[in-house]
Amino acid sequence: MLASLQQALPTQWQDTFRFLASGFTWILDWQGTALGFAVSGANGWVIALKSTLILLPCALLVAGLWCTMASLYTLPFRSGRGGFLTALLMSWWDAGRMTWFYWAGLVRLILVVVGWVWSLLKLAGSLLARLVKFIVTSPFALLDWGTRQYFQPGVPWIAFLLILLWSALEATVFTFTLRPTLTEVLADLTGSELSGWAVTLILWPFLFILISGSFAAIQALAEAIRTKKTSQIISMALVESFVMFFEVMFLYRELIDAITPWIAQQTGFQLGFFSTLAMASFGWIGVRAMTWFLFGRFGTPALLGILARQNIAGPQRGGATLEVQSAEFWRGPVAALKAETEWFKREARETFELLSLPVLQLLAAVVNFAVVVILGRPAFTLPFRNLEQVLANTPQFAPGARHPVPGATA
């Protein structure tokens, strides 16, 4: 560019221009080498590393050289040369300091980012540890709770568990008994035969609810007899007879039909319709009586209390309540995060400052060089300690007004 500009000048001025421009031509060659080295490398990682570490310091050095050479040309025409040279030297001192602070700021930023990543990993590990602890300790905590509740008087936990097991066992027996019949009925209704597992999945829950409901009907009849309310006794007796008829007709009759060949083989007596229903009725009464007096009368109120979400501690415990303690494996960390909202805001601001201040200080050092050439004094007082100082130290130049040195008191 200087060569083309020299050719454009008259011949008598070309030597003078060459002499004046000699102080800048070496900067052009040097800056090309320095900036080229800062943006070149064997691969992208090397280029990114060199650009991050030395590109901005090299740009500051190039700007300082241009401004220094320009200042030397204006030195013969300046007043107060001592103060001007002092300001120029201090600008180079600030440039060296800002370069060092730039590299130190990058190291500090890396340390802060590593600290944040480590904190997040610790938080994730804490949540994972709490989750594993909750999964491992929950069965033991439930067992401990159940044991302590059982050994308190008035809580019939064994009877409650036995009535559930008996209902499940009876439902399983009648499922295998009724499955062939139900398979034929469903095949007639749908036109296609369902698999045995599909029929079992439909039939077993249905029978479990029916058998548990028969114990509930007996409990309601027993309560009516205990309160001696005649109308309620009659109504519950009718309901219980319907329940008995349904279970005898559709459940226990199938069981008696299964053992009819064995009875005929042993006695030579063929069971008819009424004899089959009579034996099924006797079987239902015997089974219900044995299970009711053994555990049904104690476990059925507990089952009804759980279904109604009522206290199942029994009359001895009165108003006792059950408190199930669950491990809070996630509420603690979330509450801590909510409590640290202001901390996160401060850390985000500090991270932004760590990203901004090193670059802003280098740019301010470049501006100082240019302002020293023009006004003979720097525009910024370096280094910046925070973003507030950057905003406060932004100078406003008014034409003809004397600009105060930043940081100096009036």
CORJOBEL-V962949 format. One record per pair of residues at least 24 apart in sequence whose C-alpha atoms are under 10 Angstrom apart, sorted by the first residue. I is the first residue (numbers start at 1). J is the second residue. D is the distance in Angstrom with one decimal. If there is no record, write none. Layout:
BEGIN
I;J;D  I;J;D
END
This chain:
BEGIN
1;28;9.9  2;28;9.7  20;73;8.6  23;66;9.3  23;69;6.7  23;70;8.8  23;72;9.5  23;73;9.2  24;65;8.9  24;66;7.3  24;69;7.2  24;70;8.7  27;62;7.6  27;63;9.9  27;65;7.3  27;66;7.4  27;69;9.3  28;62;9.1  28;66;9.4  30;62;8.6  31;58;8.2  31;59;8.4  31;61;8.9  31;62;6.2  31;63;9.6  31;65;9.6  32;62;9.7  34;58;6.7  34;59;8.8  34;61;9.6  34;62;8.7  35;59;7.4  35;62;8.9  52;103;9.4  52;106;9.0  53;99;9.7  53;102;8.6  53;103;7.0  53;106;8.5  54;99;9.1  54;102;9.9  54;103;9.1  56;99;8.6  56;102;9.1  56;358;9.9  56;359;7.9  56;362;7.3  56;363;8.7  57;95;8.5  57;96;9.0  57;98;8.6  57;99;5.9  57;100;9.2  57;102;8.3  57;103;9.4  57;359;9.6  57;362;7.3  57;363;9.8  58;99;9.3  59;362;9.1  59;363;9.4  59;366;8.6  60;92;9.9  60;95;7.2  60;96;9.5  60;98;9.5  60;99;8.5  60;362;6.7  60;363;7.6  60;364;9.7  60;365;7.3  60;366;5.8  60;367;9.6  60;369;9.4  61;92;9.0  61;95;7.7  61;96;9.1  61;99;9.5  61;362;9.9  61;365;9.8  61;366;8.6  62;366;9.3  63;365;9.3  63;366;6.2  63;367;9.1  63;369;7.6  63;370;8.3  64;88;9.4  64;91;8.3  64;92;7.4  64;95;8.1  64;365;8.6  64;366;6.8  64;367;9.6  64;368;9.2  64;369;6.1  64;370;8.3  65;92;9.6  65;369;9.2  66;369;9.0  66;370;9.2  67;366;9.0  67;367;10.0  67;368;9.7  67;369;6.0  67;370;6.1  67;371;9.2  67;372;8.4  67;373;6.5  67;374;9.7  68;92;9.3  68;369;7.7  68;370;9.0  68;372;9.3  68;373;7.7  69;373;9.6  70;370;9.5  70;373;7.2  70;374;9.9  71;369;9.4  71;370;9.3  71;372;8.3  71;373;5.4  71;374;8.6  71;376;9.3  72;373;9.2  74;373;8.3  74;374;9.6  75;373;9.7  78;376;9.2  79;376;9.8  80;376;9.0  81;376;9.0  83;376;7.6  83;377;8.3  84;372;7.5  84;373;8.5  84;375;8.8  84;376;5.2  84;377;7.1  85;372;9.4  85;376;8.4  85;377;9.8  86;376;9.3  86;377;9.1  87;368;9.3  87;369;9.0  87;372;6.7  87;373;9.5  87;376;6.7  87;377;5.7  87;378;6.9  88;368;9.0  88;369;7.3  88;372;6.6  88;373;8.2  88;376;7.9  88;377;8.1  88;378;8.6  89;369;9.9  90;368;9.7  90;369;9.7  90;377;9.6  90;378;8.8  91;365;7.0  91;366;8.8  91;367;9.8  91;368;6.6  91;369;6.2  91;370;9.8  91;372;8.0  91;377;9.1  91;378;7.4  91;382;9.6  92;365;8.5  92;366;9.9  92;368;9.6  92;369;8.2  93;365;9.6  94;361;9.2  94;362;9.1  94;364;9.5  94;365;6.5  94;366;9.8  94;368;9.0  94;369;9.8  94;381;9.0  94;382;6.7  94;383;7.9  95;361;8.9  95;362;7.2  95;363;9.7  95;364;9.2  95;365;5.7  95;366;7.9  95;368;9.2  95;369;9.0  95;382;9.4  96;362;9.6  96;365;9.3  97;361;9.5  97;362;9.4  97;365;9.5  97;382;8.7  97;383;8.1  98;357;9.9  98;358;7.4  98;359;9.0  98;360;9.5  98;361;6.0  98;362;5.8  98;363;9.4  98;364;9.1  98;365;7.3  98;382;7.9  98;383;7.0  98;384;9.6  99;358;8.3  99;359;9.5  99;361;8.6  99;362;6.9  99;365;9.4  100;358;9.3  101;357;9.1  101;358;6.5  101;359;9.7  101;361;8.4  101;362;9.1  101;383;8.4  102;354;9.7  102;355;9.9  102;357;8.1  102;358;4.5  102;359;6.9  102;360;9.3  102;361;7.7  102;362;7.5  103;358;7.8  104;358;8.5  105;353;9.6  105;354;6.3  105;355;7.9  105;356;9.4  105;357;7.9  105;358;5.9  105;359;9.3  106;354;7.7  106;355;7.9  106;358;7.7  106;359;9.9  107;354;9.8  108;351;9.7  108;354;7.5  108;355;9.8  109;350;9.5  109;351;7.2  109;352;9.5  109;353;9.4  109;354;5.8  109;355;7.1  110;354;9.6  112;347;9.3  112;350;9.3  112;351;7.6  112;354;9.0  113;351;8.3  116;347;9.4  123;333;7.6  123;337;9.8  124;333;9.6  126;329;9.0  126;330;9.3  126;333;8.1  127;329;6.8  127;330;6.5  127;331;9.8  127;332;9.3  127;333;7.2  127;334;9.6  128;329;8.7  128;330;9.3  129;329;8.5  130;327;8.5  130;328;8.1  130;329;4.8  130;330;7.3  130;332;9.7  130;333;9.7  131;327;9.1  131;328;9.1  131;329;5.8  131;330;7.7  132;329;8.9  133;327;8.6  133;329;8.0  134;326;8.2  134;327;5.9  134;328;7.9  134;329;6.5  134;330;9.9  135;327;9.3  135;329;9.7  137;326;9.7  137;327;8.5  138;325;9.4  138;326;7.4  138;327;7.6  141;324;9.1  141;325;8.0  141;326;8.2  141;327;9.1  142;324;7.9  142;325;8.5  142;326;8.9  145;322;9.4  145;323;8.7  145;324;7.3  145;325;8.4  146;322;10.0  146;324;9.3  149;313;8.9  149;322;8.0  149;323;9.7  150;313;9.4  152;313;8.7  152;316;10.0  152;317;8.7  153;313;8.0  153;314;8.6  153;315;9.8  153;316;7.0  153;317;7.2  154;298;9.9  154;312;8.5  154;313;5.4  154;314;5.1  154;315;6.9  154;316;5.4  154;317;6.1  154;318;9.3  155;298;9.3  155;299;9.5  155;302;8.2  155;311;9.9  155;312;6.8  155;313;4.7  155;314;6.2  155;315;9.4  155;316;8.8  155;317;8.2  156;295;9.1  156;298;6.4  156;299;6.3  156;300;9.7  156;301;9.2  156;302;7.2  156;312;8.4  156;313;7.8  156;314;8.0  157;298;9.0  157;299;7.4  157;302;8.1  157;303;9.9  157;312;9.6  157;313;9.5  158;295;8.3  158;298;9.1  158;299;7.8  159;294;8.4  159;295;4.9  159;296;6.9  159;297;8.4  159;298;5.8  159;299;4.4  159;300;8.1  159;301;9.9  159;302;8.5  159;303;9.6  160;295;7.8  160;296;8.1  160;297;9.7  160;298;7.3  160;299;4.0  160;300;6.8  160;301;8.5  160;302;6.2  160;303;6.5  161;295;9.4  161;299;7.5  161;302;9.7  161;303;9.2  162;291;9.3  162;294;9.6  162;295;6.9  162;296;8.2  162;298;10.0  162;299;7.5  163;211;9.9  163;212;7.9  163;215;8.8  163;291;8.2  163;292;9.1  163;294;9.8  163;295;6.8  163;296;6.2  163;297;9.5  163;298;9.1  163;299;6.1  163;300;7.2  163;302;9.9  163;303;8.5  164;208;8.8  164;211;9.8  164;212;7.8  164;296;9.8  164;299;8.6  164;300;9.4  164;303;8.6  165;208;10.0  166;208;9.4  166;211;9.0  166;212;9.0  166;291;8.4  166;295;9.9  166;296;9.6  167;207;8.4  167;208;5.7  167;209;8.1  167;210;8.8  167;211;5.8  167;212;6.0  167;213;9.6  167;214;9.8  167;215;9.3  168;204;8.3  168;205;8.8  168;207;8.6  168;208;5.9  168;209;9.3  168;211;8.6  168;212;9.0  169;208;8.7  170;204;9.6  170;207;8.2  170;208;7.7  170;211;7.6  170;212;9.9  170;251;10.0  171;203;8.5  171;204;5.9  171;205;7.8  171;206;8.3  171;207;5.1  171;208;5.1  171;209;8.7  171;210;8.7  171;211;7.2  171;212;9.6  171;251;9.7  172;200;9.0  172;203;9.2  172;204;6.5  172;205;9.5  172;207;8.3  172;208;8.3  173;204;9.4  173;207;9.9  173;251;9.7  173;255;9.1  174;203;9.0  174;204;8.3  174;207;7.7  174;208;9.7  174;250;9.5  174;251;6.4  174;252;8.2  174;254;8.3  174;255;7.8  175;199;8.9  175;200;6.6  175;201;9.5  175;202;9.6  175;203;6.3  175;204;5.9  175;205;9.6  175;206;9.5  175;207;7.5  175;208;9.6  175;251;9.2  176;200;8.1  176;203;9.4  176;204;9.2  177;251;8.1  177;252;9.4  177;254;6.6  177;255;6.8  177;257;9.8  177;258;8.2  178;203;8.5  178;250;8.4  178;251;7.5  178;254;7.1  178;255;8.9  179;203;7.7  179;204;9.7  181;254;9.4  207;247;9.8  207;251;9.2  210;243;9.1  210;246;9.8  210;247;8.6  211;243;9.7  211;247;8.5  212;296;9.9  212;300;8.5  212;303;9.0  212;304;9.9  213;243;8.9  213;300;9.6  213;304;9.9  214;240;7.9  214;243;6.6  214;244;8.1  214;247;8.8  214;288;8.8  215;240;9.9  215;288;8.1  215;291;9.3  215;292;7.6  215;296;6.9  215;297;8.4  215;299;9.4  215;300;6.6  215;301;9.7  215;303;9.9  216;240;9.9  216;296;9.2  216;297;9.5  216;300;6.4  216;301;8.2  216;303;8.7  216;304;7.5  217;241;9.9  217;243;7.9  217;244;10.0  217;300;9.8  218;243;9.6  218;288;9.0  218;289;9.9  218;292;8.4  218;296;9.1  218;297;8.7  218;300;9.1  219;292;9.1  219;296;8.5  219;297;7.0  219;298;9.7  219;300;6.9  219;301;7.6  219;304;9.5  220;300;10.0  220;301;9.8  222;297;8.9  244;280;10.0  244;281;7.7  244;284;7.5  244;285;8.5  245;277;9.3  245;280;9.8  245;281;8.2  245;284;9.8  247;280;9.1  247;281;8.9  247;284;7.9  248;276;9.7  248;277;7.0  248;278;9.0  248;279;9.3  248;280;5.7  248;281;5.9  248;282;9.2  248;283;8.6  248;284;6.7  248;285;9.7  249;276;9.7  249;277;7.2  249;280;8.0  249;281;8.8  250;280;10.0  251;280;8.7  251;284;9.4  252;276;9.4  252;277;8.5  252;279;8.8  252;280;5.2  252;281;7.7  252;282;9.7  252;283;7.4  252;284;6.9  253;277;6.4  253;278;9.2  253;279;8.2  253;280;5.4  253;281;8.5  253;283;9.5  253;284;9.8  254;280;8.7  255;280;7.9  255;283;9.6  256;280;6.3  256;283;8.9  349;387;9.3  350;386;8.9  350;387;9.5  352;387;9.1  353;385;9.3  353;386;6.7  353;387;6.5  354;386;9.1  354;387;9.8  356;386;9.5  356;387;8.3  357;383;9.0  357;384;7.0  357;385;8.0  357;386;7.2  357;387;7.3  357;390;8.5  358;383;9.3  358;384;8.9  360;384;8.5  360;387;9.6  360;390;8.3  361;385;9.9  361;390;9.0  364;390;9.5  364;394;9.7  375;402;9.8  375;403;9.2  377;403;9.3  377;404;9.5  377;405;7.6  378;404;9.9  378;405;7.4  378;406;8.4  379;403;8.6  379;404;8.9  379;405;7.0  379;406;6.9  380;405;7.7  380;406;5.9  380;407;8.4  381;405;7.8  381;406;5.6  381;407;6.4  381;408;9.2  382;406;9.3  382;407;9.5
END
